Amino acid sequence: MQTYVQDLLRREREAIARQVMEEGGHVYVCGDCTMAEEVYQTLKSVVQTKASLNDAEVENYMLSLRVRSFTR
């Protein structure tokens, strides 16, 4: 049985949410565009659920993560 990054993100969602949202952690993805999009959507879902954000709020938050990673 294969384990995908998305599976690990879901399994470790509490730790991932804490590290990204509270500790300023970064997520780097190596792979093709399809896989990267799936990882992004999973991470977005984890953040949305943890922070109780609506669709617009989570989109803005995810954009802020991208901006944050480029300004450090």
Secondary structure as the mmCIF struct_conf table of DSSP 4:
data_model
#
loop_
_struct_conf.conf_type_id
_struct_conf.id
_struct_conf.beg_label_comp_id
_struct_conf.beg_label_asym_id
_struct_conf.beg_label_seq_id
_struct_conf.end_label_comp_id
_struct_conf.end_label_asym_id
_struct_conf.end_label_seq_id
HELX_RH_AL_P HELX_RH_AL_P1 VAL A 5 ARG A 11
TURN_TY1_P TURN_TY1_P1 GLU A 12 GLU A 12
HELX_RH_AL_P HELX_RH_AL_P2 ARG A 13 ALA A 17
HELX_RH_PI_P HELX_RH_PI_P1 ARG A 18 GLU A 22
BEND BEND1 GLU A 23 GLU A 23
BEND BEND2 GLY A 31 GLY A 31
HELX_RH_AL_P HELX_RH_AL_P3 CYS A 33 ALA A 51
TURN_TY1_P TURN_TY1_P2 SER A 52 SER A 52
HELX_RH_AL_P HELX_RH_AL_P4 ASP A 55 THR A 71
#
